[in-house]
Amino acid sequence: MKITASLIMVIIIMHTITLVNVTIFDGEWNGIVLALSSILFLVAIAIFGVDRQRNRHDYKIRK
């Protein structure tokens, strides 16, 4: 899976859990949603960082 698709999937999941919390649960699970969103954000940053490091390493090898 491409990096862009992975990051977009993380964003879609984050927005979906927020939407479900607000519409179905009337915002009762704010703490859980915030924790899940924070974890997903950290996962996205890690994916981006690993990909960027790999691309930087590949650029040095090709050069």
QUIMORA-V801219 format. One record per backbone hydrogen bond with DSSP energy under -0.5 kcal/mol. CO is the residue of the C=O (numbers start at 1). NH is the residue of the N-H. If there is no record, write none. Layout:
CO&NH  CO&NH
This chain:
2&6  3&7  4&8  5&9  6&10  7&11  8&12  9&13  10&14  11&15  12&16  13&17  14&18  15&19  16&20  17&21  18&22  19&23  20&24  20&25  21&27  25&28  27&30  29&33  30&34  31&35  32&36  33&37  34&38  35&39  36&40  37&41  38&42  39&43  40&44  41&45  42&46  43&47  44&48  45&49  46&50  47&51  48&52  49&53  50&54  51&55  52&56  53&57  54&58  55&59  56&60  57&61  58&62  59&63
